[in-house]
Structure formats: structure tokens, C-alpha cells
Amino acid sequence: MSTVQAQVTDARRVILQRTRNIGIIAHIDAGKTTTTERILFYTGRVHRPGEVHEGSATMDWMVQERERGITITAAATTCFWRDHRINIIDTPGHVDFTVEVERSLRVLDGGVVVFDGVHGVEPQSETVWRQADKYRVPRICFINKLDRIGANYERAIEMIRERLKARPAVIQWPIGLESDFRGIIDLIDFRARLYHDELGQNIEDAEVPEDYREVAQSWRHALVEQIAESNEELMLKYLEGEELTPEELRAGLRAAAITGQLVPVLCGSALKNKGIQLLLDAIVDYLPSPLDIPPVQGTNPLTGETEIREADEEAPLAALAFKIQADPHVGRLTYVRVYSGRLTSGTYVYNSTKNERERVSRLLRMHANHREEIEYVGAGDICAVIGLKKTFTGDTLSDPDRPILLEAIQFPEPVISVAVEPKTRADQDKLALALQRLAEEDPTFQVRIDPESGQTIISGMGELHLEVIVDRMLREFRVGANIGRPQVAYKETITRPVRVEGRFVRQTGGRGQYGHVWLELEPLPRGGGFIFEDRIVGGVVPKEFIPAVEAGIREAMETGGVAGYPVVDIKAVLVDGSYHEVDSSEMAFKIAASMALKEGVRRGQPVILEPIMRVEVVTPEEFTGDVIGDLNARRGRIEGMEIRAGSQVVRAMVPLATMFGYATDLRSMTQGRATYTMEFDHYAPVPESLAAELVARNGR
Ligand SMILES: Nc1nc2c(ncn2[C@@H]2O[C@H](COP(=O)(O)OP(=O)(O)OP(=O)(O)O)[C@@H](O)[C@H]2O)c(=O)[nH]1
């Protein structure tokens, strides 16, 4: 390598080392939007921080988000701090949108988890924490809202330890709390940041105040010990009684945070502009760069072999599309994370998931309030692409000459649906287009036409999810439509193995139809989906008809159950059959397979499955009896109870079917003093009486 080349390579490595792809993850209302706003403000990209309650927050650009004051869509924004480029991927806090969180986590290198300093670790914080564990995302914790009445930093730290089973490394200590919250002690440098006014404008870097020395010393001591324990070299030095320098402590903590051994904990008040600059420092100091995470893996679609791609611009392109957004100005934006190589505007790339060539027309880097057109985006970076037509969330883009397929993003099945009826003929066409667009943006949202009623049915992850979709349909696409009542997305499955025959034979004068199969159906565990296996020997069903057999089964599964619900969690094995030299066709085999599937479901002791939700109610103690009685009446199973911050917490598993309108009922039952959260947990068989009712209503 020539010296110049070596210098270029070094320069690229430095750029990568100075890149952070992070997400700000939080429970709803913990202050994620406010924190993001302040970060954009202090990194100089926005001139006045938007206030969430005023409805002007820069990230929350969608109308509904402004009205509801919650963040729904993830958008990637770039800002700069201490010569580092920080790409922030906004993630939503409401569980109905967990998939947004999941897909963001997939492309992030690190996360800032924001907690409400009054409530500490809330149930949904646990959910996102578990998701982040799944993708091994290194994290730092920001305990926000220390200015609020009831804020308790120590309790929040304890909850991180106990509920999240993490090892918090406390690197800051607050000076004062609630309305007296006036400073933050940096335990590593042992310096204090004092805020001399309510809104954190007048900042002083000072010695740790006298009356805080003792408590800060003891927390610092614990921190130094934790860091030393995580690193052999530092441990030796520490045991020999030597002082560890702040630089050594930061480097040690960085290494431990990146492996997930320790989780740095910080504090502040985003609303009052306290702790934001220190949070930015911590993002740079403790969250990984693209070079600190393992290189991405994928399969070569031509050979099926596993390949590894380093975060290197010289390597062949490998990128993952993680978000589609319809943009009013430029049309369709596809957000991508580039893992290796370069994505260059005006070139063609290969979508290895769809086996299609696509043209990259333009590339945009999104800032909070402007967009910058760029020539190319390199390994380790994130940007928005204009021009991709066939690329959807989860698709891999790669070099046409060196294709690779990255692991796809997995999406949960929707649990709730509503019927949508267009008001006029003209609305009918607009509806189809609107739903198609919306489904392209959101893979957890599904659209289907009920074959019996001809109605358009849309399904999603929860009532709020569907409400937002319907709202966008009416507003953005101006579709006039009547919306039905939300319905539970029931499913069906079999409970015992069966062997079934499907024959489709027609003789009508000229060329007839002949398809004949024997299938063995087996139940799979919950969430097992569908597996098809071809065990034909001796060509009794010719190879060319086998895809038609699988297609016939899949099609029949969509509505093939005894009560007309989709069939899930089965394995279908094609074991035998026969064909006719002249009359056999794909169509005939498809029909035969579909008949066999339907018959098999009837004979396989079918059950109807319903979504069961994990519910957590937080109520003043005096209403505990009523809340529990009511959950029991909803066929709920109480899983546990505890006292948290003076309130009774009731945890239960409850069928979604009985939870419609729960918000209103809970409010009237507890004079509006209880709150609840609900998320999908699993599918389970419905009681027999309900099954009979559903079959009577829909059975065919
Ligand atoms: N007192 C106080 N209130 C805060 C602080 N940070 C945020 N808030 C308020 O808490 C509420 C929720 O803040 P958001 O920033 O919208 O929270 P979020 O986590 O983004 O919520 P979603 O977007 O709904 O997921 C708003 O009314 C904020 O003004 C803080 O540090 N102190």
C-alpha cells in the first residue's frame, strides 16, 4: 500500500471511530422527544428547542404526533458533537409500535435509555430493555425529570439493578432534587456542573460542593471498583493502591459498556436543559463506533455460504433498508444503514432480498430542520435514499457483483383488525392506494379482503396502531370511509397429526384436470408458523407441480380454518399422490392441496387461538379489589402483585377480546386514578363455549 493510500485508509478509520449510530429509547412520556430536541439544540442544528407541549417539536413532524404529543415514526437525524458525527434514530415509546423499536435496534450501535426519574423502570422500559438485550445493543441510562416532585435517583438506579438485571455504573450524582435540582457531579473527574438558573442557561464548572463531598466520594469509590473489576490491567493497578486517572477510568468504562458488562448511568432534566451536554459527552465516550461492534454477517445468495463484511468502505456494498417513509416533497424515502462498502448516488444496486436491480437516484442526510444532498454514504453510516421502488423494510442492498443477504428483520403478527368501508366508488380506489402506501411503510400493518363479505380488513398491533393508520388514511389520502369496530385477530391450528388426501379430478370433454396429493399435517409449537416439506419419492408428484402444492396449502391456510380464521403453527408434509400425463396442471395440484389442507384442519382436532395480552395496572390501593375482580371477569389470570412507590401494581394475562374499551372502564372504576399498559404476549386456545360461538358465527 502506498503512503497516500495508507493515509486515506487511516483517515477513513478515524471518521468511523468518530461515528455514533444511536437510538434514544424510552417508555412513553419518559422524555425521549424532549431529550432529542435538546440534543439537536445543543449540537447547534436547531435554533430554539421545540417544546413538546407546545406541539412544535422538530422530530414530531407528523400532524397526529403533534396532536397526541407522542413520537410514532422513526426518523434518522444527524448532528455533531466534539468532532463526532452522531446519527440519532428516533424510536417510539408506545408498545403498539414496538416493531419500530425493534427495527431501529437492529441498525443501531448503541442506545440511550431515558427513564422518568419519578417512576424509574416502568413495564414498557422493561420491554424495550429486553429488546435491546436481544440485539446486544450497548446502552447508557439517562434518569430524566429530576426536577419533578417525587424524583428519586437512587431508587431508579436500584430498579435498573433489580428489574433489568443490569450492572449500573453510576457516573453522576445530582445536586438537589425536585425544584431544588441545581447541579450534577461528574464522579469520574470529580467536578461539579452548577446551573445557576431555572432553565440551565447559566452554567458553572466548579469544585464539588462541601456538603456533597462525602456522598460523591462514596459513589466514586464504588464506581472505581466496578471499573477496575471489569479490567485486569486496571485491577492490578488498583490493588497496588495506585490512583486510576480519569482517562483510564473512561477507557475502562467504555470497554465495559461496549461489552454490556456495565451500564453507565447519568442524570438530568431535559425540560430544564440540565445534563444534556454531559449526556452528549457520554454518548461519545461510552457508546460504540461502527468499528467497535462485530462485523455484519450474511449469506451469499449464490452459494448459500456465510460471509462476513467488515465496516470498510473498500469492501463490497452491504446495506439494510430499515424504514420507508412517504415524504410530501420527494416521494418515497428509504432509510438505510450501510454496513460495508459505499452507496453512491446515480448508481445501480442489487436488492438481494427481492432479486431486483434498483437505481439509487439521490442520497440525503437528514438533519432536524434541513436535508443535505450527499454524493455517497460509506460503511458505518446511515442515510435516506430516493429512487428505490421495490425495496422495503428489512431488504438487503448489495453490490451486484458481490451479492449478500443480511438477516431479515422479524415482525410480529398483528393481533387486532377493523373493517374499513369506503363511502363512495371514488373512495374505493383511493382506499386501495392509501392502504398500499401505508402498508409499504409499516410491515406490521396488513391489509386483506375478506373473501366472504368482500370487506377490506386492516390489521395491526393494537387499537392505537390502527387508530393512527385510519387517521392518516382519512387525512393524508382523503379517503371517505366508515370504520368498523375493532376485532380480535383469531387464528386456528390443529392439535393432533393427521394424514389426508386431496383429489381434484374433472373430465369435461377435451383436456381435463387432475391433481392428487396425500398430506401429513402436524401441529407445531406456538409461534412455529408454517413449514412445508416435500417427501415425494419416485416422482409420483412431478417436481414441477410441487411449488403449486405448497402455494395451494398456503392459500387455504389464509382462511381455511373451521371458523374461517387463518391457520398457523402447522407443518405440512407432502408424502404421496399421483398425476396424469395429459390432464395434470399446476392449477389442479393447487386445488387438490388446498382441499387436503381444509379437510386436514377439520380432522386434526382444531382449536381457535386468541391473543393474550400482558397487562399491568397501577392503582391506588383502595381500588385493588375492584381492579382484580374486573380483570377476573374479563377472563384474566392474575400473575402477581406488588407495591411500587406507594401504589398497588397488578400484573395479569388477559385475552385481548375482553380488553376493548378498558381505558374507559378503568377510569370510571378508579376515579381516573389508575393507569395501565398492555402488550401482546402469546396466542392461546379460546374456551370451548367461545369457540362454539365463533364457529356458529363464521363457520362454513
Ligand atoms: N418536569 C419535567 N418534565 C419533562 C422532562 N422531560 C420531558 N418532560 C415532559 O414530559 C412529557 C413527555 O415528554 P416527551 O419528550 O414527549 O416524552 P417521550 O418519551 O418522547 O414520549 P413519546 O414521544 O410519547 O414516546 C412532556 O410533557 C415533557 O414536557 C423533564 O426533564 N422534567
The ligand as an SDF file (V2000), in Angstrom:
LIG
                    3D

 32 34  0  0  0  0  0  0  0  0999 V2000
  -40.6160   18.0530   34.6390 N   0  0  0  0  0  0  0  0  0  0  0  0
  -40.0860   17.5370   33.5500 C   0  0  0  0  0  0  0  0  0  0  0  0
  -40.8640   17.2080   32.5170 N   0  0  0  0  0  0  0  0  0  0  0  0
  -40.2860   16.7020   31.4200 C   0  0  0  0  0  0  0  0  0  0  0  0
  -38.8850   16.4850   31.3300 C   0  0  0  0  0  0  0  0  0  0  0  0
  -38.6240   15.9510   30.1210 N   0  0  0  0  0  0  0  0  0  0  0  0
  -39.8040   15.8330   29.4890 C   0  0  0  0  0  0  0  0  0  0  0  0
  -40.8060   16.2890   30.2610 N   0  0  0  0  0  0  0  0  0  0  0  0
  -42.2430   16.3480   29.9380 C   0  0  0  0  0  0  0  0  0  0  0  0
  -42.7390   15.0300   29.8650 O   0  0  0  0  0  0  0  0  0  0  0  0
  -43.7080   14.8930   28.8220 C   0  0  0  0  0  0  0  0  0  0  0  0
  -43.2680   13.8070   27.8500 C   0  0  0  0  0  0  0  0  0  0  0  0
  -42.0840   14.1760   27.2130 O   0  0  0  0  0  0  0  0  0  0  0  0
  -41.7190   13.6770   25.7460 P   0  0  0  0  0  0  0  0  0  0  0  0
  -40.3810   14.2230   25.4730 O   0  0  0  0  0  0  0  0  0  0  0  0
  -42.8300   13.9130   24.8040 O   0  0  0  0  0  0  0  0  0  0  0  0
  -41.6390   12.1260   26.0490 O   0  0  0  0  0  0  0  0  0  0  0  0
  -41.4290   10.9400   25.0380 P   0  0  0  0  0  0  0  0  0  0  0  0
  -40.7400    9.8980   25.8370 O   0  0  0  0  0  0  0  0  0  0  0  0
  -40.8160   11.4400   23.7990 O   0  0  0  0  0  0  0  0  0  0  0  0
  -42.8720   10.4800   24.7770 O   0  0  0  0  0  0  0  0  0  0  0  0
  -43.4400    9.8310   23.4600 P   0  0  0  0  0  0  0  0  0  0  0  0
  -42.9900   10.7070   22.3290 O   0  0  0  0  0  0  0  0  0  0  0  0
  -44.8880    9.9340   23.7060 O   0  0  0  0  0  0  0  0  0  0  0  0
  -42.8910    8.4700   23.4250 O   0  0  0  0  0  0  0  0  0  0  0  0
  -43.7930   16.2730   28.1640 C   0  0  0  0  0  0  0  0  0  0  0  0
  -44.8810   16.9500   28.7150 O   0  0  0  0  0  0  0  0  0  0  0  0
  -42.4980   16.9500   28.5650 C   0  0  0  0  0  0  0  0  0  0  0  0
  -42.6000   18.3460   28.6360 O   0  0  0  0  0  0  0  0  0  0  0  0
  -38.0780   16.8730   32.4500 C   0  0  0  0  0  0  0  0  0  0  0  0
  -36.8640   16.7270   32.4640 O   0  0  0  0  0  0  0  0  0  0  0  0
  -38.7330   17.3710   33.5150 N   0  0  0  0  0  0  0  0  0  0  0  0
  1  2  1  0
  2  3  2  0
  2 32  1  0
  3  4  1  0
  4  5  2  0
  4  8  1  0
  5  6  1  0
  5 30  1  0
  6  7  2  0
  7  8  1  0
  8  9  1  0
  9 10  1  0
  9 28  1  0
 10 11  1  0
 11 12  1  0
 11 26  1  0
 12 13  1  0
 13 14  1  0
 14 15  2  0
 14 16  1  0
 14 17  1  0
 17 18  1  0
 18 19  2  0
 18 20  1  0
 18 21  1  0
 21 22  1  0
 22 23  2  0
 22 24  1  0
 22 25  1  0
 26 27  1  0
 26 28  1  0
 28 29  1  0
 30 31  2  0
 30 32  1  0
M  END
$$$$
